[in-house]
Amino acid sequence: MATVHPPGPKGLPLLGSFLDFVRGMPDFLLRCREEYGDICGFNLGARRGILLNHPDWIHQILVQDAGKFQKSYALQRMRNTLGEGLLTSEGEFHLRQRRISSKAFVKTRVAAYAECMVELTQRLGSQLKPSQTLDVTDFFMGLTLRIAAKTLFGRDTTEDAAVVSHALDELQRLFPFLLIPFSEFLERFPLPNVRRFQKARCELDEVIYGFIAERRRDGRDTGDLLSMLMQASDDEGGGGRMTDEQLRDECLTIFLAGHETTANALCWTLYLLAQNPHIYGKLFQEVDAVLGQRAASSEDFAKLNYTYRVLAESMRLFPPAWTLGRTPLDDYQVGPYTVSPGSVVFLSPYVTQRDCRWYPDPLVFDPSRFAPEEAEKRPKMSYFPFGAGVRKCLGERFAWMEGVLILATLCQRFRFHLDSGLLKKTWAAVTLRPAGGLRMRVESRGS
């Protein structure tokens, strides 16, 4: 007979570990792994949480047995805003949407956006002044916002895109509200958080549906992702195209993933580089050797190997998508334990990627871990910042190119220093951010 509950913290009566979890989600999961090993169980109010840390189990759930799970409760609750986009949809509908959406991320299409990424980075970077102090969180959010607006909607202006960004930021801040037991019933009442949620949803709908209606009237393929999504059909499923509602849901999902996560990854990268000047020096050497003073292009992505490793190591320590949640559809066996339907299985890149079995001295920032010969020594699922299997992020190629080209372009001219010491804590919602922003001082490379 299998043991139903793996070992873990008992927590408080009724609430269990819910308060500890929402107050510091990544570090709570990290403590669970350190104290209880590769599998740990805990109560989150009325729900049971299970942390699985071993790469074999992660592969089993994300790849081998993906069809036996659905998205976690929190992301199911996000459907009332994000709709049935790739982040929240399930089953055959998710597979159909994935087939259609994948055509917007083919290699040639992504490469065509490199010029936009570099040009907008140069434009915003030209506004930086030596010895200026700024919140790089705001800087990168503004930059990736502009890139998302241009590549997704074909817009040079950021006025409407800023409305979308603000509304999505509101959703991030309201994320803990979604985790409150019975929050779906609380939404029936005019509470302040409920009104903020509804306002953000209305703002999103007004902007996104406006973009879609405008493009429908125009009818041209303008080369952006929205055009690709509108033109793409499901050749394997009868040739159907997306409705306006489906387009709206996918646009919001892509905007959130393409804007928020890359900005956070770059913030954490500058934070780590500022603490490791010898790595900064190696990065400068590669950028100077590959680019000199010219603008980067899509062809340079494959040449900027060390820049890629710096970004990869940054996302090892601070993965923007810090955890993935899955709920089994039926009783599911993991080792000697049975995970029951309704439980939330947590698979956390933040936790697994800090495991000393796969990464000796795991808190040390060391890009050489991602040299090909080193990466081959590790289990594949010991590193999964973009997920895996049928739900692996479709925009992974876009994100890598964007992150590498932005970092290389900024390093041609600037170096960033910490202005107020090390961060005391992170802020984890849908993504992982520096709590309270990240203030840094800009210096010219020549100074």
C-alpha angles and dihedrals in degrees: 000000000000120000107245101206124046117213120277146125115318097211125182129330111276094352096056109182094335096115094047089048098052093042094059112358102176095044092045090057091045091054090049091056093045093050102035108023132228095343125040132167129205139161122250100190107283093355133075119229123205122189115204116189110167115101091229092059092043090054090045093056102035098039117009099040101019091130091062092064140058132200118288125267094260094056091043086057089052090065091085087068109021092038120200098333124143091273095059110019123102143205124355093349091057091049091050093050090047092053091051096042094048089071089066090060103048114140096254093050093050092047089055090063094058093088090054092049093051097041094052091046090053091047095051092038090056088066092061117102128206112262090015116143118214144157102258089198088067091042095054094040088055093047097047088043090059092046092049092048092052100041097039103034104016091238126144091187117078098198096103093032089055089058089053091047093050092049092049089049089054089053090053091053091048093050094100088055089061090057095056110111111260093008088143087067093044088060089072090071128071094248119157093250091048092052091049090050093051092046092052091049092051091049091051093049094049094053100039097044088048091056091048094048091049092051092047090055093047095045096194128126099238093183097252127120093258090058090049092051091049093049098042119097134194099250092178094050104046102292097276122158131215122278120228089260092053091047090051092052094048093045091054092047093049092045092052093046096042097043108033103037099047092048091052093047091054093047091054090046093056090045091056095041091053089059094047111051094172090061090046087055094053090048091053091050092055094045091050093047096047102034109016104181098326125103117266120248136194089267090061093061092081091048097052093078099150092045088055091050092050090054092044092052091047090054089048091061098033110022109185090217091052099176141016122211127206133177120205117235091213137008106306127199120224112175107305093341136088117218110204129214111272093037118117116230111205119207106182125192086191091061102035094045090056094054112124091214090070100024116036111214087012097191092057114101104231120158091187087079086079098055104122094248091052096045091053091061093064131075108264096239093051084091120041112143090150097043123239144249124023090344098049110135110274090206095058094112090047091049095049093049093045094048096046096045094046092049093047093047093052092046090058089071112011148049122197125214129193110257101194109022130258122341116258097207147357129235113228123191121126086331135022116254137171104265110246094004129279119270116203137170119237121221129180115245088234096054 
